[in-house]
Every structure is written in C-alpha cells, then in structure tokens.
Amino acid sequence: MTLQSGQPTNASNSITIRLKLGHETQILAKITTTVSDLGGNIGAIDIAKAGKDYLLRDFTIDTSGEKHIEQILDGIAGIDGVEIINYSDRTFLLHLGGKIEVTSKTPLKTRDQLSMAYTPGVARICEAITKRPSDAFKLTIKRNTVAIISDGTAVLGLGDIGPEGAMPVMEGKAMLFKEFAGVDAFPICLSTKDTDEIVQTVKHISPGFGGVNLEDISAPRCFEIERRLQEELDIPIFHDDQHGTAVVLTAAFINAMKLIDKKYDDLKVVFAGVGAAGDACTKMLLNLGVKNIIGCDRKGALTRDRDDLNSAKRAYAEITNPNQEAGTLKEVVRGADVFVGLSAPNLLDEADVAAMAHDSIVFAMSNPIPEVMPEIALKHAKVVATGRSDYPNQINNVLCFPGIFRGALDCQASCINEEMKLAAAMAIAESIDDEVLTPDYIVPSVFNTEVVPQVAEAVVEAAIKTGVARRTKSPHED
C-alpha cells in the first residue's frame, strides 16, 4: 500500500497504536478500512487488555513517514467509539538506550571465579602479555574485536551530522558484525575532523583491537587517514565505504559478465561519482582486467587536461580514460557497456540507457533514489543492480565486511591487501551457482548464511599466500 505521494510504507517508519475500543458492531472493520484508505499497512492486531465494556488493542502499522503517521492518527481519532491511548514509533523504541551492550563470557558468582578473572589472578596474564605482547591476540578481546571509527562527516544519505548523530549507524554496524560473523565490534565516534587527531587517536586505542573499520569519513580526508593508519599500525585497516562497496560491486560485476558475451578488455565502463567508493571500485575493476574506465564528476568526464581537478581526481584521471574521451556524463555514457553510479539521484533517463551498448549493465547505487530507476533501466539494460533492498540485486556491503574481518582476525592478518579483497569478491560471486545465475540474481541474499564463512576462508587463504597472516591454524586450536 502506498500513500498518494507514492512513497512506499515500510517497517522503518512503523508505529504501534494502542486504542481503547467499545463493543460497537463493525468498529474493528472501520479502523482497518480507515488505515487502508489512508495508505497504511497493518501488520498485526493484538489484544492488550479486555474490560467489561471495552478492549485495548495494539495496532502495528507500516507508514511512509511522519506526515503519513499524522494522517493515520487523525483518521483513527475521527472514528466514533475509538480512543487513542498512546502510540510509539517502533524504530525509536528499538534504539532506546542504544542497540548493543557488553556481556561477560564467564560468570562471576564465586570468590574463585573473581580471583581468576580479576585480582590477583589477572596479574599473571598481564605479566605474560608484557613478556610477549603478541599474546594479547590470544588472551584478550583483541583476538575478536574491531573498532568502528567515524567522525560522522559522510553518513549515508545524511551527510555531515556529527559524531553523536552518527552513533546509531555505527551501533547498527556493530550489530551486523556480531550477527553475521560473530565479531565483537564497538562504535567509536570522534569529536574531531582533523586528520592528524583522528590518526593519532586510532593509534592510541589500537592495542585493544584486532582491526579497524573506518566508516562515514568524508573524502578526501578518508584516503589519507586510511593510508597513514595502514603504514603506522600492524592490524587490518578497512574503509568500508570504499573497499566494502568495491568488493561487492566487483562480485556483482563478475557474475553479470557471465550473462553477456563480452570480454573485460573490450568493455567501456562509465562511472558517475569518483569519490571514495568510486575510486576503490575503479581500482578493483582495473585489477580485474578492465581497460577502459571513464570517471565523471558534476562537470563531466575526468581527463588529464582538465585544470580544475583536485589531487585525488587528478590521480584518478592518470589511471583511467585511456582514450581521453571528454564530455558530459550523458555524452560519454553513449555506447558504454557498463554504467556504475555512486553519485546522485536521477542522473540518467531512459534515452541515456537506450543509447548504451547492447546487453548493457547498469549499477545505479545512489540511495535511496538511484541514478536511474530500475524499472526504467530494465527496458534496455541486460542487468540492473541498486543499493536498495526492495529491488533485485542489492549491492550491500554486509555481504563483504563481516567475512573479510572474520578471516583477517582468524589468521591475525597485519593488513587487508588487494589480494584479500579480490578473493572476497570472488567468494561472494561464487556463492551463486552458475546454473541458477540470472539477470535478477547476480548477488546472494544478505541473509545467506554460507557467504560469511566462504568469504572468511578465501580471505585467510589470500592472506597466507601473500605473507600477511601471522597464524595459519584456527584460533580455536590454541
């Protein structure tokens, strides 16, 4: 059901309304009809309490947003025999007090347990680690813990909202780490945008973590922060906005190419958006064997003779656009085999997709509104993918980062290198059997439980092969 505005209802905008109802005939039908007519989607109706001459009922309703909620409440309030007791936003309720907590792995119910977990027994563990610092991976949470670091300057769809505003996103990320890969991750949002301060802060807290996931830090600072941390620390540093997106896009690209009769080095690939994600995606496709990639910003194609490029864009132009094709996005996308959008909504129309090469591939990943809507792109493209969960082929980073960190932690990798990222992309792609591969099924579901272990195994193998793994056996074999 949708509101007249066309915005879809969904659980993220759902509410629970408690109503006091008399025993009038058809009163329940009047409520459900009113909600339905207003575009709400009733998910559940429960009896909270029954009285002699009334019922308290809880109605769970998916809406499209705050204005829609007001319309539904006004509509229900206008029904005779109905009293609104209260209503609650289910998403806000889920976030009350935060979404994660710290729990102990062992009980502390006796003096013996306390003496081993804390003083005096803990001193022996401290001394052992002091003598051999690498034992921190075996005897502390470092073995299975990742720091999620953000300054809140580039939160998806929200922009620069600050460290406090970014916390719910980072908490959600921690939940994904735990639920999908069993990794303990903790959100750390920093009240500084200064590159030096961020680098120093992460270095100072690094002894307690086995890896660092950088998140929602704006470009171009994110490039320097990642580079410096990789150089100065000996634990994996992974900027998910860059490399997570690149890994999953590459997996989708690998499978999409299996459905068309074209070779990597014959392709023309056009990117809209050459920020952090666009840069990383480009480099992974180049490593895969694609030769002709053209990146576009708001002014058009990046060429080496443009004099308005910053240092990051200039470096991008040096490794792309071999034919120095110039023009606007709409001009250079003509004849392209692949379009990758990591930029802004509605950049392309049907005519633009029609002007692409036969059997084209469109990855329109701007959220929540893609560069071109799938229903439009599919009129001409062979394969279409987005970042949205309500269309087939969702390019979702959760397919990548849990498994990558699971593997990196298991082998105590000192970094996450290009070989490990490509191995992860291959594992994600191979999680779909070629026999069931179709244009609307090129990436696995985020709830496919086989993906994380397959990615982790591939990452461990690549880490060992490239010499960055500090252990070659399971951490459970200590």
N, C-alpha and C positions, 0 to 999 in steps of 0.2 A: 504494500500500500504506500502511496506517496501523497504528499501534500500538493496543493495546486502549484506551488513553486517548482515542483519537480524534484525537490531534494528527497532522497530516499530515507526511510526510517531505519534505525539500526540500534543495536544494543548499547553502543557507547553514548547514546542520548536517551536511554530508557529511564523510566521513573516507576516507582511503586506508590499508588494512591490508596489510602485507607478510607473507605466510605462507610457511613452508617446508613443502612437501608431499612425502610419499613417493609411490611409484608404485602405491599400493594402488588396486584397482579401485573405481570409483564415488566416490572421495574428493572430487572436484570437485562432483559432484551432491549429496553430503552437505552441503557448505559452502553451496551456493546454496539448498538446501532449508531449512537451519537459519536462514539470514539471512531468507529469505522468510517462514518461520513466525513469526519474531520481528518482522515488520513492516518490515524494512529493504528498501530498493530498490537493487539492484545496477546500477550504471551502466556499469561497464567492468571487464574482467578482462584483465590484461596479464602476460606472462612477463617477469620482470626478469632471471633467470639460470637456466640449465639445468645441472645437475650430473649425475654418473653415476647417482646413486641418489636424486636429489631435484630439485624445481623450486621456484624462488622466484617467487611470483605476487603481483601487486598487485591488490587488490580495491577499487574505488571504490564506496562505499555511501552513499546518502542516508538520513539518520536524522531523528528528530524532536527530538533534543536530547541532553544529557549522560547522563541516566539511560538513554535508549534505546541510546546508544553502549555503556554498561557492559553492558547486557543482551546486545547482539550479541557483544561481546568474550568474555563468559563463555560464551555458547553455542558460539562457534567453538573456544574453548580446550578445551571438553569433547569435541571430536571426535578420536578416535584417529588418529594419523598426521599431525596438524596442529600446527605450532609457530608461534606468533605472534612474529615477529621485531621488529616495531615497528608503530606506527600514527601517523598525523598528521591533525590537523584541517585540512582544506583551506582553510577561511576564515582561520584563524590564519596559515597559510603565505602566503596572498595578501597579508596585512598586514605580513609581516616587513620591517623597515626602512622601512615606510611604502609608500604606493601611488603616489606621484608623485616626480618628480625634475626638476632643471633641466638643460637641454641647450643647447649653443651652436648658433646658426643658421649660423655660418660657421666653418670650420676655422682653427686656429692652428698651421700647420706650417712657416711661413717667417718670416724677420725682417720682410719687407714686411707680411705679414698682422698680425703682432704690433704693428708700428708704427702701423698704421691703427686696429686695434681698441682698442689701449691707447696708452701714451705713445710718441711725442709727438703722434701724430695726433689722439687723442681730445680734446686741448685745444682744437682748432679747433671741435669740436662743442659743447663746454662753453661756449665764448665765444659761439657762435651762439645757443644757448638763453638765455644770460644777457641778450643783447640783445633777444631776442624769446621770452619764456617759452612762448608758445603752440606754439613749435616742438617742445616736449617731446612733443606728441602725434605728431609726425612722426618724431622722431629717437631716441626711447627706447621702452621697453616700455610706457609709459603708454598708448600707442595701442591696445593689445590686452590689457591686464591688469586684472583685477578682484581686489580684496581681499575675502576671505570672513571676516567678523568675527563672533566669537561669544565669549560668556563661559561657555558650557556650562550655563546655568541652566534651559533648557527643551528638552532634547534629546528628540526624538520617542520616546515610549514608555519613556523612561528618566528624564526629569525633570532635576533639578539634579545633574549628575555632575561638574561642574568642567571647567576648560579642558583638562587633559590627557586626561580621558575623552572629551571632545568632538572631539578631533583626528581620529580615524578617520572620523567623519561628515563633517567639513569637507574632509578629503582626498578622500573619495568625491565630494563636491560639486565639487571642482576637476576630478576626472576627468570628470564629466558635462559641465562647461563645455567642456573640451577636446574630448572625443569627439563631442559633438553640435553644437558651434558653433565650434570652433577658437579659443575664448577661453582665454587663459592666466590661470588663477586661482590664488591662493595662500591657504592656510588660516592665519589669524592668530587664535589663541585667547588671550584676555586674562585675566590672573590678578587681575581686579577685578570687582566687581559695582556699583561706584559709577558712577552715570550721568555725572557730570561727568568722571571719569577716562576713561571709555570714549569720550566725545565728544572730549576733548582728544587722546587717543591716536590716534584715527582722523584727526583734523585734522592731527596732526603727521606721519603717514605718507602722507597723501594725495597729495603731489607725485609719487609713483611709480606711482599707479594712475589708470586712466581711469574707474573706477566702484567702488562699494562694495556688496557683498551682505551684509546683516545676517542672521544665522542663529541660531536657537535661543536667543534672548534673551527672558527671561520678561516677561510683561505685569504691570503697566502700564509698566514702565521702557522697554520697546521703543518705545512710542509717542513718548515724549519724546526718546529717542536719535535716532530717525529724523527727527523734526520739526526738532530742532536742527541735525543734520548737513545736512539739506536747506536750511536757512536760511543756514548758515555756509560751505558748500562749493559749488563750481560744477561738480561732477561728479555723475552719477546715483547716488542712494542708494535702495536697494531692499530692503525687508524681505520676504524670500521667504515666510516663514511666514504673513505677512498677504496680501501682494498677489499672490504666485505662486498661492497657493491660490484667491484670489478670481478671478483671471483664468481659470484652468482650470475652476473651478466655473461661472463665467459662460458660458464656451464650451459646457459640457455643458448648462446651463440653456437657452441659445438653441436648441440642437438638440433637446432634449427637448420644448420648447414647439412645435416644428414637427410633432410627432407627436400633439398633442392639440388639440381645438377650444376653446381658451380664450384670452382676451386678458390681457396683462400687468396692466392696471389693474383687472382683476376678481379677481385672484388673492389668496388668503390664504396667506402663506408663514410657516412657523414655524421658528425657529432654536433648536436646543439647543446652547448654548455661545456666549457673547458676548465671548470673549477676543480676542486679536489677529486670528486668522483670521476669527472670526465677525463682528467689526466691519468688516473690509475687505470680506468677501463681501456683507454687508448693504449697504454703501455702493455697491458696484458694481451690485447689483440695483436699488437705488433710482435710480441714474443711468440704468439701462436702461429704467426706466418702471414698475417695480413699486411699488404704493402702500401695500399693507397687509402689513407685515412685523412679526412679533411675536417678540421675543427672549426666551429663557428661561435662567435660571441654575438652580442647585440648588433654589431656593425657589419657582421658577415664573416666570410672565410678568413682564417688566420694565414697570412702569407709572410714570407721573410722580409718583404719590402715595406710592410706596414710600420709606420713610425709612432704608432700610438699604443704599442703593446708594453705591458709591464714585464718584469723579468721572468715570471712564471709562464706567461703567454709566449714570450719570445723563445724560451726554451722549448715549449710545445711546438712552435712553428718550425723549429730546426729539425725536428724528427718526423714531421708529418707533411702532408700535401706535396708529394714529390713532383707533381706537375704544376705547382704554384697556381692552382685554379682560384680565381678571385670571384667575388660577387656576394650577394645576399644569400641567406640560408635557402630561400625559395629557389634561387637560381642554381646553386651548387647541388641541391638535392635531386635535380633532374638527372635521370639516368643512374641514380645511386642504387646499389643492390641492398644496402643496409642503412637504416636511419637509427641513431641512438639519441634519445632525448633525455637530458639531465638538466633541464633549464627551467622552462616556464610554460604555463598552460596555453593551448590553442595556437601554437606556432605554425602548424600546417593545416591545410584544408584538404578536401577530397581531391581537388585538382592536383595538388602537390604530390599526394601519394600515387595518383594515376600516372604522373609524369616520371615516377621511379621505374627502374628496370623490371622486367618480367620476373615473377616469383620473388618479389622483394620481401625483406624482413624489416619490421618496424618494432623497435623497442622504445615505447613512449613512457618514460618513468617519472615524469613530474607528478607530484602528489599534492592535493587529492585530485586535481584536474590534469590529465596528461597533455602532452604536446599536440596530440590528435586523438579523439575518442576512438576506441577500438571498433565500434560499430561502423564508423566511417572508414577507418583504415582497412578493415577486412573486406571492403568492397573491391579492393585492388591488390592488397598485400597477401602473400602466402602465409606468413606467420606474424602474429602480433602479440606482444607482451607488454605489461604495465607494472607499476608498483602497487596496484590496488588488489585487494583480496576479493572483490566482487566480480572480477573478470578472470578468465583462464590465464595461465602463465604468469603468475605473480613473481616478479623479481624481488625476493625478500631476503635480506641479509641474515635472517635467523637460520637459513639453510647453510650458512657458512661459519660464522664466528664461533658458535658453541663447539663444533667439531674441530676447528682449527686450534682453538685454545686447549681442548681436551687432549689432542695429540701433542701439542707443544709442551704442555705440563707433564704429560706421561713420560716423555723422553727427556724432560728438563732441557729443552732447546734453549740456546742462547739468543736466538732471534727467530723471526718468521721471514724466510727469504722467498725469492721469486719462485724457486722450485717447489717450495711447500705450498704456495698459493696456487700454482698451476696444478699441482697434484690434487688439491682440494676441489678445484673446478672440474677436473676430470672425474673425480669420485662422485660429485653431485650429478654430473651428466650421465655417468654410467649407472646411477641408481635407477634409471629408467631403461628397461629392456628395449632394444631396437625394435622388437616385434610389436610393441604397444605404443611406440612413438608416433604422435600425430601432431598436426599444426596447433591444436589447442591443448597439447600435453607434452611440453618440452622441458619443464622443470617439475620436480617432485613436490608433493604437498609438504608444508612446513610441519605437519604432524606425522610424517613418515618416519617411524622410529628407526629405520635402517640407515638413514642418511648420516647422522652424527657418528656412529661407530665406523662407517665406511670412510668418512672424511678424516676422522682421527687416525685411522690405520694408514691411510695414504700419506698424511702429514708426517707421521712418525717415520715411515719408510723414506720419504724425501729428506727428512732431517738427518737421518742416519747416513744416507747416501752422500749428502753434501757436507757431512762432518760437523754439523752444529748441534748434534744430540749429545748430551752428557751421560745418557744411560741408554742401554739397548734392550733392557728387560722390563717387564711390567713393574710399576711401582708397588704392586701388591706382593712382589716376590722378595722384598727386603728381608 
